[in-house]
Amino acid sequence: MQNNFPETASFSLELPNSPFLTLDQTSYAVTAKAKERVSLAIPYRLGDFGFYEATIPITATLEGGRSVAFRKKVGAAFTGLGARLRGETETSWMIYNGKYAVAFDKEEHEILLHNASSDTPPTFYYPRIGKPYSSEFSKKEPESVTYFEKHGGIGLTVTYRSGDFAGILLAIHTLLYGDGTVEQWHEMTNTGDVPRELSFTLALSTGLYRVILPYEDGFIETNDSQGSSFEYWESSNLAENWLFVRGDATPCGISWPVEFSPIFEGWRMQLECEVGLLAAQETRTTKPLLISMGSFTDWREFRAHTLQMNTVENKPLYRHQELIINERNPFVSANAEVEATLKDYKLQYLDGEVALGIKTNGSAHEQTHDLSSDDEETSASFTLTPPASTGDIQLVTASFNQRTISAQFTDVIIPVGPDQIEKGDGSRDGFATLFADNGLIRLEAAPNFFPSLLSLTAGNKEWLDRSFPELVAKSWWNPYVGGIFNLPAELHARSLMKEKRSGSFATLHDTKGNLWEGIKISVDVAEQEEFTGLSYDQYFLLLPGAPVLCHTVAIRQQTGVYFHQEEWNTNIFLAMPNTAGSWVQTHNASNEPVHAAIGHEEGFIAESSSLLFGTTDSVRKMQVVTDLTAAEMEVYFNKEVTNLSISRELDLAHGDKTFLSPVFFVFTEEAIADNALHALRQLRF
C-alpha cells in the first residue's frame, strides 16, 4: 500500500473471510508518511484451493482529521495440483490450472502465460482485423470477459466489438490444461447485414534460447544465445508450422494452423490468417494455436503431434552455424577433392576470419578466408584434398573468429580406397563360415551355429568374445553365445536356436550413396507364437580401406499385431580380458570424461556419448558410435563378461519394414570427439 496523499495518513481496512480461507484477523490499521509504501502481513488458514476475490472498503484519515473513503479490488489465487481456478484482480482476469496460469492484462490488452519454472513464457498481444489492419483493440475495452470449462481445462473468452469494422465481433478463446498445454482459437461474427472481407493477425513473443526450427530442408538448433530472437531468422524459410524452445528449464513448443502465415518481426512473430468473405450473420472460427509449457519435452514428439503423425520420426538436428563436408558424407574417395563449407543459417552475414584445417598423420594443412559483412556472404567454401592412402581417419577443424564472438567446428573424413572387399566361405570346427575382409577389418560368421557375427578382427586383435563352437553358461547368461546379434527383448537367445537362419553376402547403399559390402545373417521367426511372422536381416558391412564396421538391421513385421514401443536389443560381447589392461571411456552429460577399468570388478556405464574401448596391448582402439537420439547404450562388465547392449523402442504396424539406425565400430589410434561424428551418426539405409 502507498500513501499518495501529500501528508501522513492512517488507513483502516476490512478483509472478508471466504469459504476456503479463514483470516486470523480481518481488521487492519496502518499509518504511512506522504508517498511512503508499507506492507501488511496477513496470516490465514487455507482449507481448500480457491481464488480469493473481494472489493474491500478503506478509510484514510489525514493528519487534519479529514477522512476519505474508497474501495480497492484485490484478488489472489491459492492453487495446487488439480485446482482449476478463475478470478479477477484490479489489473487482470485470471485462470489457473495447477501450477499454470493465463492472465488477460486490462491495461495492455495482452494475454500472458505463466509457469513458475518456464524461462520466458509466451505473450499474446492484442489482435488486429483488417485490411487495412486496425489497432483499435490495443486500447478498446472488451465487450465481455467470461470463463468456461472444456475437456478438463479451464478457459477465458475475451470478446471485442469492432468500431472500425462495423458489426464485427471478435472472440478470443484461451483454454488452459493441467499439463501446461494452452489452446487459443478465434471466432469472428458478422452481426451486420452486408458481407465483409476480413483478414486477421495476432502477434506473440517468446525467447528463442536453444530453439529448434524446421528450417529450409532440415532442422536447425541453437545451443547458446545466438539466434535467440525472431529477427535472426527468415520466416519464409520455415518448412513446417511449429517451433520448439528448449530453454534452460521448461521446454516450450508453439504450433499454429497451416492456414496461418508466420511473419517474424524483430522480437515478435505475427500469425496472419485470411478469413475471407464473412457473410451477414455468419460466424467463422479458426483452428487452434497450441502452446506447450512442458507438456512435451521432446521436439520430435511435439512435431509428430503437430503434424498428426502416427509415429515419431527421428530427424537429425544441424547447428545454426555448420561445417558441411562432402555434403555431410564422411566417406570420401582417396585423393579426390572434397568441398567443405561453413554455413550460417541465420540472417547474419559472415564477418571475420574463417580458418579450416585438415590433420593427417600428425601434420596439419590450413586455409583461411577473410570475410566482411559488406560481402553479404552467409557461407564460406574450401576445397580439401585428402591423402591417397587409406586406413586413417582425418580430422577437419574450422574456426570462425567474428568481430565479437568465435566458434569452433570439427568433423571427420574417412578415405575409401578403390580395392574390392574380399569375401569367401570356409569351415571351422565343423560349421560352415562366411568371411569379409577389407584389408583392415576381417569379419566372420557361422549362421548354422548361431545367427551372430562370430569374429571381428582389426589391427591383429580379436574384439569379440564368443563361446563357439559350443553353447555354454557364463556369468548371468545361459546360454552364453557371444559375438554380435539382435533380437526382441522378450525373445530369449535360446529361442533363436529353434528358428530358421541363414547367411549370405550382401551389398547396400546408404542414404549418401556409399556402397557397403559384407555379410547378411537372416532370421525368420516361426516357432515363437508371440513373434511368428517376424523376420530380420543383420548386416555387417565394410567399405574398401576404411577402418569402420557398419552394423544395421532390416526388420519385416508380419506378426499380425502392432509393435508399440517394442524393445529391440543389439547385444555385443567384447573380448576385454583383465590381463590386457582393458578399459572403456565415455563422457557424461556435462562432457566430463568417464573412465572405467574392465575385468576386475562388476560395473555399469550408461552415458549419452560414444564409447571408446581399448587395451594396453594394442595401439588401436575401438570407438562405438550410433545415433543416441534413437537408441540407448549400456555397458555391463564383470570378471568374466563385457556386454555392450544397444536398445531401441520400435513402433511398427503389421506389414511395415524398417532399418535400424546403424551402429559404427570405428578403429582409431586417438579418441574422436563426439561433435566430429555428427555426419557419421546421421547415415541411414
VOGU-3710 file (C-alpha; in Angstrom, 3 decimals, decimal comma):
1> mqnnfpetas> 0,000/0,000/0,000  1,258/3,508/-0,867  0,162/6,779/0,691  -0,390/9,115/-2,258  -1,600/11,959/-0,039  0,839/14,858/0,486  0,756/14,299/4,262  0,802/11,497/6,803  -2,357/9,399/6,814  -3,804/6,472/8,746
11> fslelpnspf> -5,558/3,744/6,786  -8,088/1,277/8,122  -9,440/-1,625/6,103  -11,620/-4,690/6,475  -10,858/-8,002/4,770  -13,666/-10,584/4,489  -13,212/-14,298/5,053  -14,012/-16,734/2,265  -15,413/-20,297/2,197  -11,928/-21,774/1,648
21> ltldqtsyav> -9,768/-19,276/3,535  -10,019/-18,073/7,148  -8,202/-14,946/8,267  -6,763/-14,787/11,777  -7,546/-11,053/11,716  -9,969/-9,164/9,458  -9,458/-5,533/10,552  -6,188/-3,730/9,952  -4,864/-0,191/10,503  -1,586/1,284/9,363
31> takakervsl> -0,013/4,750/9,280  2,184/5,962/6,423  4,034/9,156/5,699  3,470/11,040/2,464  4,418/8,857/-0,549  5,568/6,095/1,807  4,953/2,452/0,926  4,029/-0,042/3,612  3,097/-3,715/3,567  0,951/-5,857/5,793
41> aipyrlgdfg> 1,480/-9,495/6,764  -1,918/-11,210/6,763  -1,943/-14,626/8,481  -4,522/-17,090/7,178  -5,585/-20,729/7,317  -6,210/-22,391/3,958  -8,943/-25,028/3,915  -9,018/-25,659/0,176  -7,801/-24,307/-3,134  -9,597/-21,225/-4,388
51> fyeatipita> -9,418/-17,701/-5,765  -9,725/-15,035/-3,076  -11,561/-12,065/-4,573  -13,001/-9,058/-2,736  -13,674/-5,354/-3,032  -12,514/-4,028/0,329  -13,553/-0,731/1,964  -10,658/1,510/3,020  -10,835/4,697/5,067  -7,928/7,156/5,051
61> tleggrsvaf> -7,727/9,627/7,953  -5,438/12,589/7,339  -3,479/14,479/9,999  -6,022/17,312/9,965  -8,810/14,881/10,785  -10,399/14,742/7,326  -11,450/11,232/6,230  -11,563/9,829/2,703  -13,339/6,538/1,968  -12,644/4,438/-1,121
71> rkkvgaaftg> -12,699/0,833/-2,283  -9,950/-1,406/-3,647  -10,356/-4,648/-5,616  -7,993/-7,426/-4,559  -7,559/-10,955/-5,828  -5,123/-13,825/-5,310  -5,029/-17,472/-6,326  -4,341/-20,258/-3,858  -3,700/-23,077/-6,268  -2,246/-26,568/-6,301
81> lgarlrgete> -2,330/-29,871/-8,142  -5,600/-30,367/-9,991  -7,029/-26,995/-8,982  -8,916/-25,089/-11,704  -9,463/-21,500/-10,594  -10,669/-18,245/-12,082  -10,975/-14,693/-10,847  -10,354/-11,010/-11,326  -7,853/-8,606/-9,847  -7,565/-4,878/-10,329
91> tswmiyngky> -5,179/-5,390/-13,240  -6,120/-8,765/-14,779  -8,635/-11,502/-15,428  -7,001/-14,796/-14,435  -7,419/-18,536/-14,892  -5,334/-21,231/-13,180  -4,896/-24,948/-13,763  -2,476/-26,472/-11,276  0,811/-24,576/-11,416  -0,022/-22,900/-14,743
101> avafdkeehe> -1,883/-19,629/-15,273  -3,201/-17,354/-18,018  -3,795/-13,646/-17,409  -5,529/-11,031/-19,548  -3,905/-7,699/-18,764  -6,571/-4,980/-18,570  -4,212/-2,140/-19,423  -2,015/-3,626/-22,151  -4,697/-5,973/-23,545  -2,146/-8,790/-23,621
111> illhnassdt> -2,676/-12,448/-22,739  0,244/-13,684/-20,649  1,067/-17,315/-19,920  2,637/-18,166/-16,572  4,644/-21,155/-15,420  6,865/-20,928/-12,354  9,688/-22,904/-13,980  9,464/-21,508/-17,516  12,267/-19,360/-18,927  10,283/-16,864/-20,983
121> pptfyyprig> 6,652/-17,975/-21,377  4,922/-16,640/-24,483  2,815/-13,491/-24,519  -0,083/-12,897/-26,920  -0,529/-9,274/-27,937  -3,778/-7,608/-28,926  -5,288/-8,981/-32,161  -5,949/-6,928/-35,297  -8,536/-7,337/-38,029  -8,403/-5,789/-41,463
131> kpyssefskk> -7,388/-4,983/-44,051  -6,072/-2,436/-43,547  -5,255/-3,725/-40,087  -6,678/-1,751/-37,200  -5,007/-1,345/-33,797  -8,263/-0,413/-32,076  -8,143/-3,419/-29,711  -4,921/-2,140/-28,149  -6,996/0,365/-26,150  -10,620/-0,595/-26,683
141> epesvtyfek> -12,229/-2,255/-23,680  -13,602/-5,772/-24,232  -17,352/-6,027/-24,540  -17,247/-9,041/-22,218  -14,880/-11,403/-20,408  -16,260/-14,835/-19,488  -14,984/-18,189/-18,277  -15,662/-21,751/-19,439  -14,521/-25,321/-18,834  -13,825/-27,916/-21,515
151> hggigltvty> -12,134/-31,349/-21,612  -10,648/-30,901/-18,133  -9,288/-27,459/-18,933  -10,383/-24,013/-17,824  -10,855/-21,226/-20,339  -11,119/-17,476/-20,721  -13,075/-15,752/-23,504  -12,433/-12,090/-24,313  -14,910/-10,549/-26,768  -14,397/-7,288/-28,648
161> rsgdfagill> -16,833/-5,326/-30,789  -15,067/-3,538/-33,621  -15,689/0,117/-34,289  -13,511/0,290/-37,391  -15,290/-2,699/-38,946  -18,913/-2,116/-38,031  -20,854/-5,189/-36,987  -17,822/-7,426/-36,432  -17,429/-9,274/-33,138  -14,101/-10,928/-32,315
171> aihtllygdg> -13,962/-13,510/-29,523  -10,587/-14,855/-28,290  -10,895/-18,227/-26,555  -7,909/-19,394/-24,453  -8,077/-22,853/-22,869  -5,548/-23,951/-20,221  -4,965/-27,633/-19,407  -3,409/-29,031/-16,256  -0,241/-30,210/-18,045  0,609/-26,707/-19,243
181> tveqwhemtn> -0,902/-27,009/-22,713  -2,689/-23,884/-23,956  -5,037/-23,744/-26,937  -6,203/-20,462/-28,396  -8,729/-20,028/-31,171  -10,567/-17,031/-32,576  -14,173/-16,563/-33,516  -15,372/-13,788/-35,855  -19,063/-12,949/-36,234  -20,585/-10,577/-38,737
191> tgdvprelsf> -23,637/-9,153/-36,930  -24,314/-6,757/-39,788  -26,459/-7,047/-42,887  -23,698/-6,967/-45,526  -20,774/-9,361/-46,176  -17,298/-8,281/-45,017  -13,942/-9,352/-46,454  -11,661/-9,898/-43,439  -8,119/-10,782/-42,502  -6,829/-11,445/-39,023
201> tlalstglyr> -3,389/-11,180/-37,435  -2,070/-11,937/-33,981  1,367/-11,194/-32,552  3,154/-13,233/-29,921  6,582/-13,109/-28,368  8,816/-15,648/-26,681  12,525/-16,057/-26,155  14,239/-18,413/-28,599  17,072/-19,571/-26,353  18,104/-23,063/-27,539
211> vilpyedgfi> 15,387/-23,093/-30,190  14,749/-25,826/-32,767  13,305/-24,695/-36,105  12,091/-26,661/-39,156  14,218/-24,524/-41,442  14,874/-24,815/-45,174  15,371/-28,542/-45,837  16,337/-29,596/-42,296  16,019/-28,924/-38,590  18,212/-26,222/-37,090
221> etndsqgssf> 19,156/-25,937/-33,420  20,866/-23,296/-31,333  22,664/-24,312/-28,149  23,520/-20,839/-26,947  22,133/-17,304/-27,023  22,995/-16,720/-30,679  19,838/-16,522/-32,748  17,599/-16,224/-29,673  15,310/-13,615/-31,233  12,979/-13,770/-34,240
231> eywessnlae> 14,934/-11,053/-36,039  17,737/-13,535/-36,767  15,510/-15,815/-38,836  13,685/-15,623/-42,155  10,092/-16,712/-41,567  9,601/-17,753/-45,197  12,272/-20,445/-44,637  10,139/-22,250/-42,050  9,239/-25,597/-43,602  6,573/-26,607/-41,051
241> nwlfvrgdat> 4,096/-24,915/-38,720  5,869/-25,152/-35,368  8,900/-24,186/-33,337  10,306/-25,623/-30,114  12,221/-23,664/-27,472  14,211/-25,901/-25,126  15,397/-23,050/-22,882  17,104/-23,838/-19,599  14,138/-25,083/-17,589  10,741/-25,896/-19,112
251> pcgiswpvef> 10,621/-26,529/-22,892  8,012/-24,550/-24,794  6,507/-25,685/-28,097  4,435/-23,385/-30,310  2,372/-24,591/-33,266  -0,201/-22,889/-35,451  -2,722/-23,990/-38,089  -1,393/-24,220/-41,634  -3,951/-21,541/-42,580  -1,825/-19,032/-40,651
261> spifegwrmq> 1,274/-17,475/-42,199  4,127/-16,713/-39,765  5,925/-13,398/-40,164  8,964/-12,684/-37,994  9,246/-9,035/-36,958  12,028/-8,096/-34,549  11,320/-9,809/-31,244  7,795/-10,892/-32,182  6,080/-13,303/-34,536  2,948/-12,296/-36,410
271> lecevgllaa> 0,487/-15,024/-37,363  -1,692/-13,870/-40,241  -4,867/-15,554/-41,494  -7,013/-14,682/-44,497  -10,545/-15,127/-43,140  -12,146/-14,365/-46,488  -15,687/-13,182/-47,144  -17,779/-13,294/-43,975  -21,466/-13,300/-44,866  -24,061/-11,352/-42,894
281> qetrttkpll> -24,856/-13,112/-39,585  -22,087/-15,679/-40,245  -19,651/-16,868/-37,591  -16,287/-18,337/-38,552  -13,829/-20,000/-36,150  -10,111/-20,546/-36,690  -8,369/-23,774/-35,810  -6,456/-23,504/-32,515  -2,922/-22,399/-31,902  -1,165/-24,607/-29,376
291> ismgsftdwr> 1,382/-23,664/-26,734  3,086/-26,432/-24,773  4,667/-25,311/-21,491  6,471/-28,518/-20,578  3,790/-30,977/-21,712  6,188/-32,035/-24,497  9,850/-32,414/-23,555  10,997/-33,916/-26,879  10,774/-31,776/-30,007  10,241/-34,849/-32,183
301> efrahtlqmn> 7,144/-35,813/-30,201  5,856/-32,234/-30,398  6,420/-32,260/-34,167  4,575/-35,587/-34,530  1,638/-34,189/-32,540  1,536/-31,010/-34,631  1,690/-32,851/-37,950  -0,669/-35,598/-36,711  1,853/-38,325/-37,466  1,268/-41,892/-36,288
311> tvenkplyrh> 4,912/-42,393/-35,333  7,706/-40,144/-34,140  10,302/-39,651/-36,870  13,908/-39,480/-35,767  15,229/-36,500/-37,716  18,752/-35,076/-37,308  19,491/-31,602/-35,985  22,009/-29,220/-37,532  23,741/-26,284/-35,857  22,753/-22,745/-36,822
321> qeliinernp> 26,380/-22,399/-37,931  27,506/-25,633/-39,537  30,623/-27,104/-41,092  29,415/-29,184/-44,060  31,947/-31,536/-45,627  31,262/-33,555/-48,761  27,534/-32,829/-48,458  27,520/-34,413/-44,963  29,048/-37,655/-46,227  32,077/-38,592/-44,080
331> fvsanaevea> 33,345/-41,179/-46,581  35,391/-39,801/-49,480  37,360/-41,304/-52,319  41,057/-41,273/-51,500  42,953/-38,420/-53,180  39,721/-36,858/-54,512  38,886/-33,206/-53,982  36,255/-32,563/-51,324  34,232/-29,403/-50,777  33,896/-28,028/-47,247
341> tlkdyklqyl> 31,527/-25,170/-46,420  30,964/-23,142/-43,289  27,338/-22,016/-43,438  25,343/-19,668/-41,207  21,577/-20,239/-41,467  20,656/-17,013/-39,664  20,009/-13,597/-41,201  23,560/-12,628/-40,444  26,451/-12,069/-42,826  29,817/-13,640/-42,065
351> dgevalgikt> 32,153/-11,018/-40,694  35,616/-12,149/-39,636  38,232/-14,795/-40,391  37,331/-18,370/-41,273  40,174/-20,883/-40,949  39,889/-24,528/-41,959  42,485/-27,229/-41,485  42,877/-30,955/-42,105  45,087/-33,088/-39,877  46,671/-36,197/-41,394
361> ngsaheqthd> 49,414/-38,392/-39,930  50,362/-35,715/-37,426  50,680/-32,886/-39,975  48,139/-30,105/-40,467  47,257/-28,052/-43,552  45,262/-24,830/-43,076  43,380/-22,438/-45,346  41,858/-19,081/-44,367  39,257/-16,651/-45,729  38,810/-13,081/-44,546
371> lssddeetsa> 35,194/-12,002/-44,868  33,417/-8,720/-44,342  29,712/-8,192/-43,754  29,924/-5,859/-46,777  30,406/-9,004/-48,888  26,915/-10,154/-47,803  28,031/-13,785/-47,588  26,405/-16,382/-45,324  28,821/-19,181/-46,239  32,494/-19,753/-46,997
381> sftltppast> 33,710/-22,693/-49,105  37,037/-24,532/-49,248  38,449/-27,373/-51,333  40,219/-30,186/-49,491  42,361/-32,992/-50,911  42,633/-35,965/-48,562  45,732/-38,159/-48,903  45,783/-41,011/-51,364  46,356/-43,571/-48,604  43,524/-45,227/-46,725
391> gdiqlvtasf> 43,251/-46,673/-43,262  43,381/-43,453/-41,259  40,694/-41,018/-40,229  41,360/-37,357/-40,964  40,144/-34,687/-38,558  38,898/-31,460/-40,119  38,716/-28,377/-37,905  37,321/-24,935/-38,617  37,322/-21,727/-36,602  35,239/-18,644/-37,212
401> nqrtisaqft> 36,621/-15,598/-35,461  33,990/-12,890/-35,768  34,400/-9,323/-34,596  32,518/-10,095/-31,394  32,349/-13,879/-30,947  34,223/-17,007/-32,013  33,095/-20,526/-32,844  34,879/-23,847/-33,370  33,825/-26,777/-35,572  35,155/-30,308/-36,112
411> dviipvgpdq> 34,319/-33,143/-38,466  35,980/-36,232/-39,887  36,612/-37,575/-43,346  37,345/-41,240/-43,910  39,139/-42,089/-47,193  37,787/-45,052/-49,134  40,078/-46,994/-51,473  39,472/-48,481/-54,930  40,059/-52,121/-53,933  37,381/-54,753/-53,640
421> iekgdgsrdg> 36,126/-56,301/-50,428  37,424/-59,867/-50,216  34,618/-62,317/-49,493  34,548/-66,060/-49,191  33,348/-69,117/-47,323  35,017/-71,874/-45,354  34,534/-74,032/-42,304  35,585/-74,000/-38,680  35,057/-76,705/-36,058  32,502/-78,412/-38,258
431> fatlfadngl> 30,441/-75,284/-39,054  30,252/-73,525/-42,430  31,524/-69,949/-42,216  31,392/-66,733/-44,234  34,050/-64,034/-44,135  34,570/-60,499/-45,468  37,841/-58,560/-45,375  38,715/-55,011/-46,462  42,403/-55,242/-45,586  41,935/-53,590/-42,205
441> irleaapnff> 38,942/-55,422/-40,747  38,030/-59,081/-41,085  34,529/-60,390/-40,283  33,436/-63,991/-39,849  30,063/-65,628/-39,178  28,759/-69,179/-38,715  24,962/-68,828/-39,052  24,335/-72,556/-38,540  25,919/-72,265/-35,104  24,099/-69,074/-34,131
451> psllsltagn> 22,744/-66,022/-36,034  25,524/-63,703/-34,902  28,784/-62,154/-36,018  31,341/-64,636/-34,766  34,570/-62,689/-35,187  35,654/-59,075/-35,630  39,400/-58,685/-36,134  41,133/-55,317/-36,565  44,768/-54,436/-36,040  45,607/-58,117/-35,447
461> kewldrsfpe> 43,289/-58,070/-32,431  40,101/-60,067/-31,928  37,495/-57,706/-30,452  34,632/-60,176/-29,894  34,287/-62,775/-27,184  32,344/-65,972/-28,032  31,541/-69,472/-26,854  31,972/-71,033/-30,327  31,853/-73,889/-31,133  29,652/-74,740/-28,117
471> lvakswwnpy> 26,922/-73,012/-26,164  27,942/-72,552/-22,532  26,710/-70,869/-19,367  28,707/-67,811/-18,375  28,040/-65,220/-15,701  24,377/-64,146/-15,995  23,892/-65,695/-19,466  22,666/-69,213/-20,124  23,297/-69,903/-22,874  26,229/-67,589/-23,480
481> vggifnlpae> 26,896/-67,191/-27,199  28,959/-64,012/-27,507  29,595/-62,110/-30,734  27,057/-59,581/-32,042  23,399/-60,469/-32,504  19,945/-58,904/-32,382  16,568/-59,947/-31,024  13,430/-58,539/-29,384  13,920/-58,089/-25,636  11,167/-60,621/-24,917
491> lharslmkek> 12,768/-63,294/-27,090  15,446/-65,460/-25,468  18,725/-66,288/-27,190  17,967/-69,998/-26,768  14,781/-69,460/-28,769  16,791/-68,308/-31,788  18,364/-71,759/-31,978  14,933/-73,119/-32,959  14,334/-70,595/-35,747  15,308/-70,699/-39,390
501> rsgsfatlhd> 18,503/-68,767/-40,003  20,832/-68,282/-42,939  23,839/-66,319/-44,082  24,861/-64,710/-47,367  26,916/-61,902/-48,823  25,236/-58,526/-49,289  25,674/-55,035/-50,677  23,775/-51,953/-49,513  23,759/-48,287/-50,482  23,371/-45,815/-47,638
511> tkgnlwegik> 21,491/-42,506/-47,924  24,672/-40,754/-49,112  25,316/-43,241/-51,917  28,179/-45,177/-50,298  28,197/-48,833/-51,392  28,798/-51,151/-48,441  29,636/-54,855/-48,728  29,741/-57,650/-46,222  27,750/-60,395/-44,528  23,992/-60,698/-44,052
521> isvdvaeqee> 22,584/-63,035/-41,395  18,841/-63,607/-41,641  16,366/-64,883/-39,045  12,759/-65,960/-39,705  10,708/-66,479/-36,535  8,097/-69,233/-36,819  8,333/-71,240/-33,581  7,647/-68,469/-31,032  3,932/-67,693/-31,108  4,246/-64,080/-29,961
531> ftglsydqyf> 6,705/-63,209/-32,741  5,648/-65,602/-35,505  5,910/-63,687/-38,782  8,824/-61,527/-37,665  11,903/-61,711/-39,876  15,051/-59,659/-39,899  18,389/-59,338/-41,685  21,509/-58,417/-39,709  24,082/-56,637/-41,869  27,793/-56,400/-41,062
541> lllpgapvlc> 29,276/-54,127/-43,700  32,616/-52,678/-44,813  33,981/-50,111/-47,264  37,321/-50,675/-49,058  40,219/-49,393/-46,964  38,026/-47,750/-44,305  38,667/-48,621/-40,629  34,928/-48,806/-39,916  32,456/-51,652/-39,451  28,824/-50,679/-40,037
551> htvairqqtg> 26,069/-52,770/-38,469  22,380/-52,324/-39,210  19,252/-54,475/-39,150  16,359/-54,643/-41,625  13,139/-55,687/-39,857  9,990/-57,008/-41,535  6,943/-57,048/-39,252  4,366/-59,661/-40,305  3,148/-60,800/-36,871  -0,432/-59,593/-37,314
561> vyfhqeewnt> -0,187/-57,248/-34,313  1,072/-53,704/-33,788  4,518/-53,235/-32,241  4,083/-50,389/-29,748  7,360/-49,406/-28,115  8,586/-52,953/-28,580  12,071/-53,129/-27,107  14,739/-54,339/-29,511  18,247/-55,218/-28,342  21,598/-55,400/-30,064
571> niflampnta> 23,963/-57,495/-27,924  27,714/-57,063/-28,318  30,075/-59,229/-26,279  33,629/-57,872/-26,274  36,954/-59,582/-25,651  38,192/-57,414/-22,775  40,446/-59,633/-20,618  41,718/-58,175/-17,343  45,225/-59,357/-18,196  45,348/-56,879/-21,116
581> gswvqthnas> 44,594/-53,766/-19,082  41,165/-53,370/-20,684  39,198/-50,156/-20,258  36,228/-48,167/-21,543  35,920/-44,398/-21,783  32,979/-42,105/-22,431  31,630/-38,692/-21,370  28,764/-37,768/-19,072  26,049/-35,168/-19,658  28,446/-32,406/-18,544
591> nepvhaaigh> 31,008/-33,622/-21,127  33,324/-34,777/-18,351  35,337/-37,945/-19,103  34,213/-41,212/-17,527  36,886/-43,944/-17,455  36,482/-47,484/-16,123  38,834/-50,459/-15,906  37,251/-53,671/-17,192  37,675/-57,216/-15,952  38,272/-56,635/-12,256
601> eegfiaesss> 35,002/-55,710/-10,568  31,378/-55,528/-11,629  30,485/-52,215/-13,266  27,858/-50,473/-15,322  28,074/-47,437/-17,632  25,164/-45,706/-19,360  26,011/-42,285/-20,762  24,727/-40,349/-23,784  28,028/-40,432/-25,615  30,036/-42,703/-27,874
611> llfgttdsvr> 32,099/-45,423/-26,186  35,850/-45,923/-26,607  37,260/-49,364/-25,777  40,949/-50,162/-25,506  43,627/-52,400/-24,074  47,199/-51,667/-23,095  48,490/-54,286/-25,556  47,004/-52,553/-28,626  47,580/-49,094/-30,108  44,292/-49,309/-31,974
621> kmqvvtdlta> 41,133/-48,519/-30,057  37,529/-49,214/-30,974  35,003/-46,366/-30,766  31,339/-47,396/-30,909  29,131/-44,705/-32,440  25,381/-44,579/-33,011  22,590/-42,023/-33,010  21,719/-41,808/-29,319  18,523/-39,918/-30,012  17,216/-43,211/-31,420
631> aemevyfnke> 18,920/-45,689/-29,086  20,432/-46,186/-25,638  23,848/-47,764/-24,998  24,774/-49,536/-21,784  27,963/-51,377/-20,830  27,903/-54,087/-18,185  31,135/-55,794/-17,163  32,444/-58,166/-14,536  35,425/-60,530/-14,273  34,001/-62,837/-16,947
641> vtnlsisrel> 31,929/-60,816/-19,415  31,856/-57,407/-21,112  28,452/-56,763/-22,671  27,549/-53,679/-24,679  23,775/-53,521/-25,134  22,069/-51,114/-27,528  18,307/-50,890/-27,046  15,602/-49,213/-29,097  11,832/-48,945/-28,978  10,025/-49,964/-32,164
651> dlahgdktfl> 6,654/-48,689/-33,323  5,774/-50,860/-36,311  2,437/-51,835/-37,791  1,838/-55,225/-39,367  3,319/-55,099/-42,867  5,873/-52,398/-42,049  9,567/-52,631/-42,863  12,339/-50,579/-41,319  16,108/-50,287/-40,999  17,538/-49,603/-37,551
661> spvffvftee> 19,861/-46,636/-37,227  23,363/-48,035/-37,845  25,998/-48,799/-35,234  29,540/-47,933/-36,330  32,666/-49,561/-34,923  35,461/-47,101/-35,682  39,065/-48,263/-35,243  41,327/-45,379/-34,393  44,535/-44,574/-32,541  43,024/-41,469/-30,929
671> aiadnalhal> 39,589/-40,811/-29,474  37,340/-38,808/-31,789  35,235/-36,080/-30,200  31,504/-36,739/-30,430  30,825/-33,399/-32,121  33,068/-34,521/-35,013  30,928/-37,615/-35,608  27,609/-35,921/-36,355  27,598/-36,769/-40,073  28,518/-40,393/-39,364
681> rqlrf> 25,702/-40,766/-36,823  23,148/-39,486/-39,336  23,861/-42,052/-42,068  20,879/-44,304/-42,744  19,878/-47,152/-45,026
//
